[in-house]
Amino acid sequence: MWGETKSMLKPSRSGAGTAPEDTGDYFTQAPRKNGAGDWWSTGLLKLITAMVIFMAGVVIGLSVSANVSRYYYNSHTELFFPAATYASGACDRRGASGDCGPGFRAFVHPPTLAHSMTDDELFWRATLVPAAEEFPFQRVPKVAFLFMTRGPLPFAPLWEKFFRGHQGLFSVYVHTIPDYKLNVSKASPFYGRQIPSEEVSWGSITLVDAEKRLLANALLDYSNERFVLLSESCIPVFNFPTVYEYLINSEQSFVESYNIDTPQSAGRYNRRMAPHILAEQWRKGSEWFELNRELAVRVVADYKYYSIFRKHCRPSCYPDEHYIPTYLHLFHGALNANRTITWVDWSRGGPHPARYGAGNINVEFIKAIRNNGTQCTYNSKHTSVCYLFARKFAPSALGALMNLTSTVLDF
């Protein structure tokens, strides 16, 4: 373009000093005083052009940087401080800029359970352990009650009475089928306590996924110290103060773990699990566990042995009865009392335990569960108080059980 323009501005050969006829179609050059002035105009033009390009680059760079920073901040803030989880009606502390951020109180005691984290993100977040031994807040240890159910909680009224008057000493977490909404009042300890859940299939690794999901969500609250897994058919057989003192003061966790030469125990071992899990290391136990915080973190953080079970414990292997008992036996046996605290009746045989309805419930029945001749150890001492909870109860048993709350159940 510049070459074409210069050729058009050359003097015409028709006569000296005669301008070309079409010069006016382009532009008229300003008169030049001398060669130095021409150089000065050209240099100034280049300088202005360079400055414009430089400033444009700065503006574009700042814009891109802001977008990247915004993405980085938002994505990482969501992982550490999921907005729904840590949102609250008012700030408990404002930053130096005056902005209302996810305050410390909401970080250590999440007020709601909603979040958008994947399981991998949740498990990673839940297993972050502070290096400092002292807590920078007054920590009252709580018991986390983890309910796993497909739908309703028929014994919610019984549990509500069990929890009444003990706020600040317990937390409730409920894993249901996706999109199910519990029908409870706003005053219920179950209200708003459903965690983000996934579909679960009986006898599959998805049951272990649900257990780890419950543990991980409960670990986000730094005051939760003990974690007990329950089903919709479980009931308490002691009052809350007895259960709380028993668990909080225990030196061990309560996970049943054994291995006997039967098709339902040793017969489920898959030799492809070797060399990581040998036949003599294989264990079975009740799904209904109780863990302290240290072991809960270990279970949620484990991927190596979980992946072995996911790959080799199928079909008819029932990972929920083997994964945690085997994992704890391998690495943390000394921290486990090697027994369950949830009573169940297998005396009738078959793949499912006995189920009790309204006709079975009376004072003698509850007393028989509490003291059924079983002897166990608690903090290295022998005791007959071995079971704090019981299953499996039909919904029809609710009325009869409610009638016992002011007598034998004592709540």
GUMIMI-795376 format. One record per residue (C-alpha): residue in three letters; y, x, z. Coordinates in nm, 3 decimals, decimal comma. Example, Ala and Ser with C-alpha at 12.3 -4.5 7.8 and 13.67 -1.06 7.14 Angstrom:
BEGIN
r/c2/c1/c3
Ala/-0,450/1,230/0,780
Ser/-0,106/1,367/0,714
This chain:
BEGIN
r/c2/c1/c3
Met/0,000/0,000/0,000
Trp/0,243/0,275/0,097
Gly/0,156/0,464/-0,222
Glu/0,220/0,159/-0,437
Thr/0,556/0,098/-0,267
Lys/0,670/0,455/-0,321
Ser/0,588/0,442/-0,690
Met/0,787/0,125/-0,730
Leu/1,093/0,284/-0,565
Lys/1,106/0,581/-0,805
Pro/1,418/0,596/-1,028
Ser/1,370/0,448/-1,372
Arg/1,335/0,684/-1,664
Ser/1,565/0,464/-1,875
Gly/1,870/0,623/-1,724
Ala/1,980/0,854/-1,450
Gly/2,106/0,674/-1,144
Thr/1,985/0,333/-1,267
Ala/1,780/0,147/-1,012
Pro/1,458/-0,029/-1,114
Glu/1,496/-0,397/-1,198
Asp/1,248/-0,527/-0,932
Thr/1,368/-0,319/-0,636
Gly/1,513/-0,624/-0,461
Asp/1,167/-0,786/-0,445
Tyr/1,065/-0,542/-0,166
Phe/1,330/-0,407/0,071
Thr/1,652/-0,213/0,060
Gln/1,641/0,125/0,226
Ala/1,908/0,212/0,478
Pro/2,134/0,492/0,364
Arg/2,025/0,835/0,491
Lys/2,275/1,082/0,625
Asn/2,058/1,389/0,596
Gly/1,696/1,519/0,631
Ala/1,711/1,544/1,013
Gly/1,796/1,177/1,042
Asp/1,499/1,084/0,825
Trp/1,270/1,287/1,052
Trp/1,420/1,124/1,363
Ser/1,362/0,768/1,229
Thr/1,001/0,843/1,137
Gly/0,927/1,005/1,476
Leu/1,084/0,717/1,663
Leu/0,875/0,469/1,466
Lys/0,554/0,662/1,544
Leu/0,646/0,682/1,911
Ile/0,711/0,308/1,936
Thr/0,386/0,235/1,750
Ala/0,189/0,461/1,983
Met/0,344/0,299/2,290
Val/0,260/-0,050/2,162
Ile/-0,102/0,053/2,096
Phe/-0,123/0,218/2,438
Met/0,014/-0,086/2,620
Ala/-0,217/-0,317/2,427
Gly/-0,512/-0,099/2,533
Val/-0,400/-0,110/2,894
Val/-0,373/-0,490/2,887
Ile/-0,714/-0,529/2,723
Gly/-0,870/-0,280/2,964
Leu/-0,732/-0,457/3,268
Ser/-0,853/-0,791/3,137
Val/-1,206/-0,663/3,074
Ser/-1,212/-0,487/3,411
Ala/-1,103/-0,803/3,589
Asn/-1,376/-1,007/3,422
Val/-1,642/-0,747/3,506
Ser/-1,520/-0,718/3,865
Arg/-1,511/-1,094/3,898
Tyr/-1,871/-1,118/3,772
Tyr/-1,986/-0,833/3,996
Tyr/-1,811/-0,976/4,301
Asn/-1,926/-1,332/4,241
Ser/-2,289/-1,241/4,170
His/-2,320/-1,004/4,466
Thr/-2,125/-1,230/4,700
Glu/-2,360/-1,515/4,611
Leu/-2,657/-1,297/4,702
Phe/-2,520/-1,174/5,033
Phe/-2,313/-1,485/5,118
Pro/-2,447/-1,782/4,915
Ala/-2,154/-2,020/4,900
Ala/-2,348/-2,332/4,991
Thr/-2,534/-2,162/5,272
Tyr/-2,233/-2,014/5,446
Ala/-1,970/-2,275/5,366
Ser/-1,813/-2,440/5,666
Gly/-1,533/-2,682/5,737
Ala/-1,300/-2,417/5,876
Cys/-1,278/-2,040/5,882
Asp/-1,401/-1,869/6,193
Arg/-1,205/-1,560/6,089
Arg/-0,956/-1,471/5,816
Gly/-0,942/-1,144/5,635
Ala/-0,645/-0,908/5,616
Ser/-0,528/-1,084/5,300
Gly/-0,533/-1,422/5,472
Asp/-0,820/-1,545/5,254
Cys/-1,084/-1,766/5,410
Gly/-1,410/-1,580/5,349
Pro/-1,767/-1,625/5,473
Gly/-1,694/-1,553/5,839
Phe/-1,921/-1,352/6,063
Arg/-2,034/-1,654/6,260
Ala/-2,152/-1,828/5,945
Phe/-2,328/-1,509/5,836
Val/-2,542/-1,477/6,149
His/-2,587/-1,854/6,198
Pro/-2,593/-2,026/5,854
Pro/-2,461/-2,381/5,911
Thr/-2,646/-2,527/5,611
Leu/-2,964/-2,438/5,423
Ala/-2,856/-2,495/5,062
His/-2,845/-2,187/4,838
Ser/-2,921/-2,088/4,479
Met/-3,118/-1,769/4,549
Thr/-3,452/-1,712/4,379
Asp/-3,752/-1,632/4,599
Asp/-3,719/-1,260/4,521
Glu/-3,350/-1,263/4,613
Leu/-3,416/-1,471/4,924
Phe/-3,699/-1,246/5,045
Trp/-3,489/-0,932/4,988
Arg/-3,192/-1,084/5,167
Ala/-3,402/-1,212/5,458
Thr/-3,565/-0,875/5,525
Leu/-3,241/-0,680/5,572
Val/-3,273/-0,544/5,926
Pro/-2,969/-0,412/6,118
Ala/-2,997/-0,050/6,228
Ala/-2,780/-0,111/6,534
Glu/-2,980/-0,213/6,839
Glu/-2,706/-0,417/7,003
Phe/-2,588/-0,747/6,860
Pro/-2,208/-0,786/6,822
Phe/-2,235/-1,146/6,943
Gln/-2,400/-1,331/7,229
Arg/-2,753/-1,385/7,107
Val/-2,967/-1,653/7,265
Pro/-3,317/-1,624/7,110
Lys/-3,436/-1,938/6,936
Val/-3,775/-2,071/6,827
Ala/-3,785/-2,169/6,459
Phe/-4,010/-2,468/6,390
Leu/-4,129/-2,451/6,029
Phe/-4,263/-2,782/5,897
Met/-4,462/-2,786/5,574
Thr/-4,512/-3,134/5,431
Arg/-4,537/-3,305/5,095
Gly/-4,332/-3,606/5,201
Pro/-4,243/-3,796/5,518
Leu/-4,270/-3,664/5,872
Pro/-4,444/-3,955/6,049
Phe/-4,404/-3,790/6,391
Ala/-4,033/-3,713/6,354
Pro/-3,945/-3,958/6,638
Leu/-4,186/-3,772/6,869
Trp/-4,041/-3,433/6,776
Glu/-3,686/-3,565/6,812
Lys/-3,765/-3,661/7,171
Phe/-3,933/-3,322/7,224
Phe/-3,617/-3,138/7,106
Arg/-3,366/-3,361/7,285
Gly/-3,139/-3,177/7,527
His/-3,236/-2,828/7,409
Gln/-2,981/-2,762/7,134
Gly/-2,916/-2,394/7,080
Leu/-3,272/-2,295/7,167
Phe/-3,446/-2,405/6,846
Ser/-3,405/-2,431/6,471
Val/-3,584/-2,666/6,230
Tyr/-3,684/-2,592/5,870
Val/-3,869/-2,831/5,639
His/-4,048/-2,748/5,311
Thr/-4,127/-3,057/5,103
Ile/-4,204/-3,123/4,740
Pro/-3,896/-3,058/4,522
Asp/-3,628/-3,330/4,522
Tyr/-3,782/-3,521/4,812
Lys/-3,525/-3,642/5,068
Leu/-3,621/-3,695/5,431
Asn/-3,513/-4,035/5,560
Val/-3,374/-3,947/5,903
Ser/-3,051/-4,025/6,083
Lys/-2,762/-3,779/6,099
Ala/-2,833/-3,737/6,470
Ser/-3,187/-3,615/6,401
Pro/-3,264/-3,240/6,432
Phe/-3,437/-3,280/6,095
Tyr/-3,119/-3,396/5,921
Gly/-3,004/-3,147/5,656
Arg/-3,285/-2,904/5,743
Gln/-3,477/-2,911/5,415
Ile/-3,492/-2,572/5,245
Pro/-3,489/-2,518/4,865
Ser/-3,856/-2,581/4,789
Glu/-4,110/-2,545/4,509
Glu/-4,426/-2,736/4,418
Val/-4,732/-2,649/4,630
Ser/-5,101/-2,689/4,543
Trp/-5,367/-2,705/4,814
Gly/-5,591/-2,398/4,826
Ser/-5,367/-2,187/4,600
Ile/-5,129/-1,893/4,648
Thr/-4,841/-2,143/4,633
Leu/-4,916/-2,229/4,996
Val/-4,846/-1,867/5,090
Asp/-4,528/-1,885/4,882
Ala/-4,415/-2,188/5,083
Glu/-4,494/-2,012/5,412
Lys/-4,293/-1,705/5,311
Arg/-4,012/-1,929/5,187
Leu/-3,993/-2,102/5,526
Leu/-4,001/-1,769/5,711
Ala/-3,733/-1,617/5,487
Asn/-3,491/-1,908/5,526
Ala/-3,540/-1,898/5,903
Leu/-3,485/-1,520/5,911
Leu/-3,133/-1,571/5,773
Asp/-3,039/-1,695/6,120
Tyr/-3,031/-1,382/6,332
Ser/-3,092/-1,577/6,654
Asn/-3,435/-1,698/6,545
Glu/-3,687/-1,484/6,734
Arg/-4,014/-1,676/6,709
Phe/-4,150/-1,866/6,409
Val/-4,419/-2,133/6,432
Leu/-4,574/-2,306/6,129
Leu/-4,652/-2,677/6,161
Ser/-4,761/-2,964/5,939
Glu/-4,663/-3,330/5,927
Ser/-4,980/-3,410/6,128
Cys/-4,898/-3,173/6,418
Ile/-4,775/-3,279/6,760
Pro/-4,662/-3,086/7,071
Val/-4,892/-3,117/7,375
Phe/-4,643/-2,967/7,622
Asn/-4,271/-3,023/7,673
Phe/-4,006/-2,802/7,514
Pro/-3,930/-2,575/7,815
Thr/-4,300/-2,488/7,847
Val/-4,335/-2,412/7,474
Tyr/-4,010/-2,213/7,463
Glu/-4,091/-1,994/7,764
Tyr/-4,447/-1,936/7,642
Leu/-4,336/-1,813/7,301
Ile/-4,015/-1,625/7,385
Asn/-4,180/-1,431/7,667
Ser/-4,498/-1,347/7,476
Glu/-4,564/-0,980/7,400
Gln/-4,775/-1,071/7,096
Ser/-4,780/-1,312/6,805
Phe/-5,049/-1,574/6,757
Val/-5,247/-1,547/6,433
Glu/-5,619/-1,620/6,426
Ser/-5,805/-1,335/6,258
Tyr/-6,181/-1,287/6,235
Asn/-6,463/-1,210/5,991
Ile/-6,811/-1,358/6,008
Asp/-7,095/-1,347/5,757
Thr/-7,061/-1,696/5,613
Pro/-6,966/-1,825/5,268
Gln/-6,641/-1,960/5,416
Ser/-6,540/-1,621/5,559
Ala/-6,692/-1,296/5,431
Gly/-6,822/-1,481/5,127
Arg/-6,471/-1,526/4,992
Tyr/-6,400/-1,153/4,966
Asn/-6,353/-1,019/4,613
Arg/-6,466/-0,658/4,571
Arg/-6,189/-0,609/4,313
Met/-5,951/-0,592/4,611
Ala/-6,086/-0,248/4,693
Pro/-5,976/0,019/4,768
His/-5,665/-0,143/4,916
Ile/-5,864/-0,408/5,103
Leu/-6,225/-0,327/5,191
Ala/-6,493/-0,580/5,279
Glu/-6,489/-0,478/5,645
Gln/-6,111/-0,528/5,656
Trp/-6,125/-0,881/5,518
Arg/-6,017/-1,149/5,767
Lys/-5,998/-1,529/5,793
Gly/-5,800/-1,752/6,027
Ser/-5,609/-2,073/6,077
Glu/-5,315/-2,125/5,846
Trp/-5,103/-2,246/6,140
Phe/-4,956/-1,922/6,269
Glu/-4,685/-1,812/6,511
Leu/-4,497/-1,485/6,450
Asn/-4,227/-1,288/6,623
Arg/-3,927/-1,171/6,422
Glu/-4,061/-0,823/6,353
Leu/-4,385/-0,952/6,201
Ala/-4,207/-1,231/6,014
Val/-3,992/-0,967/5,841
Arg/-4,303/-0,762/5,757
Val/-4,483/-1,058/5,604
Val/-4,186/-1,168/5,393
Ala/-4,119/-0,810/5,279
Asp/-4,477/-0,742/5,170
Tyr/-4,540/-0,756/4,797
Lys/-4,825/-0,509/4,748
Tyr/-5,093/-0,701/4,937
Tyr/-4,951/-1,039/4,844
Ser/-4,992/-0,945/4,475
Ile/-5,355/-0,845/4,540
Phe/-5,425/-1,188/4,688
Arg/-5,240/-1,361/4,407
Lys/-5,457/-1,182/4,153
His/-5,798/-1,181/4,321
Cys/-5,806/-1,458/4,585
Arg/-5,894/-1,745/4,352
Pro/-6,050/-1,991/4,300
Ser/-6,192/-2,143/4,622
Cys/-6,064/-1,844/4,819
Tyr/-5,779/-2,022/5,000
Pro/-5,518/-1,744/5,039
Asp/-5,338/-1,935/5,318
Glu/-5,645/-1,877/5,541
His/-5,682/-1,507/5,458
Tyr/-5,360/-1,337/5,352
Ile/-5,166/-1,317/5,682
Pro/-5,480/-1,261/5,899
Thr/-5,591/-0,976/5,672
Tyr/-5,246/-0,821/5,634
Leu/-5,181/-0,818/6,009
His/-5,529/-0,679/6,078
Leu/-5,461/-0,391/5,837
Phe/-5,128/-0,281/5,984
His/-5,018/-0,472/6,293
Gly/-5,329/-0,573/6,485
Ala/-5,190/-0,453/6,819
Leu/-4,900/-0,699/6,788
Asn/-5,133/-0,995/6,736
Ala/-5,313/-1,195/7,007
Asn/-5,577/-1,279/6,746
Arg/-5,579/-1,652/6,821
Thr/-5,399/-1,968/6,716
Ile/-5,193/-2,188/6,947
Thr/-5,259/-2,504/6,743
Trp/-5,565/-2,700/6,853
Val/-5,785/-2,866/6,592
Asp/-6,131/-3,025/6,599
Trp/-6,381/-2,886/6,348
Ser/-6,685/-3,021/6,531
Arg/-6,754/-3,290/6,274
Gly/-6,806/-3,040/5,993
Gly/-6,681/-3,061/5,636
Pro/-6,378/-2,907/5,463
His/-6,125/-3,094/5,679
Pro/-6,090/-3,127/6,059
Ala/-6,123/-3,450/6,255
Arg/-5,831/-3,691/6,231
Tyr/-5,715/-3,896/6,529
Gly/-5,544/-4,234/6,521
Ala/-5,402/-4,482/6,771
Gly/-5,740/-4,568/6,922
Asn/-5,800/-4,208/7,028
Ile/-5,474/-4,150/7,213
Asn/-5,461/-4,168/7,591
Val/-5,373/-3,950/7,889
Glu/-5,725/-3,807/7,916
Phe/-5,725/-3,706/7,551
Ile/-5,402/-3,505/7,584
Lys/-5,527/-3,342/7,903
Ala/-5,852/-3,251/7,729
Ile/-5,660/-3,072/7,455
Arg/-5,456/-2,881/7,710
Asn/-5,755/-2,775/7,916
Asn/-6,068/-2,795/7,705
Gly/-6,257/-2,510/7,869
Thr/-6,112/-2,246/7,638
Gln/-6,012/-1,920/7,805
Cys/-5,768/-1,677/7,642
Thr/-5,532/-1,398/7,734
Tyr/-5,156/-1,415/7,755
Asn/-4,967/-1,089/7,809
Ser/-5,296/-0,926/7,914
Lys/-5,374/-1,194/8,173
His/-5,641/-1,463/8,152
Thr/-5,519/-1,821/8,117
Ser/-5,647/-2,166/8,026
Val/-5,319/-2,258/7,852
Cys/-5,419/-2,157/7,501
Tyr/-5,283/-2,441/7,283
Leu/-4,924/-2,563/7,262
Phe/-4,969/-2,790/6,958
Ala/-5,247/-3,002/6,811
Arg/-5,354/-3,154/6,483
Lys/-5,470/-3,356/6,291
Phe/-5,312/-3,694/6,377
Ala/-5,277/-4,008/6,165
Pro/-4,937/-4,184/6,146
Ser/-5,086/-4,476/6,340
Ala/-5,099/-4,254/6,650
Leu/-4,717/-4,241/6,681
Gly/-4,675/-4,549/6,901
Ala/-4,943/-4,446/7,149
Leu/-4,803/-4,092/7,167
Met/-4,448/-4,219/7,228
Asn/-4,582/-4,415/7,525
Leu/-4,706/-4,089/7,678
Thr/-4,381/-3,893/7,650
Ser/-4,255/-3,997/7,992
Thr/-4,589/-3,928/8,164
Val/-4,837/-3,662/8,057
Leu/-4,623/-3,512/7,778
Asp/-4,321/-3,503/8,009
Phe/-4,042/-3,531/7,754
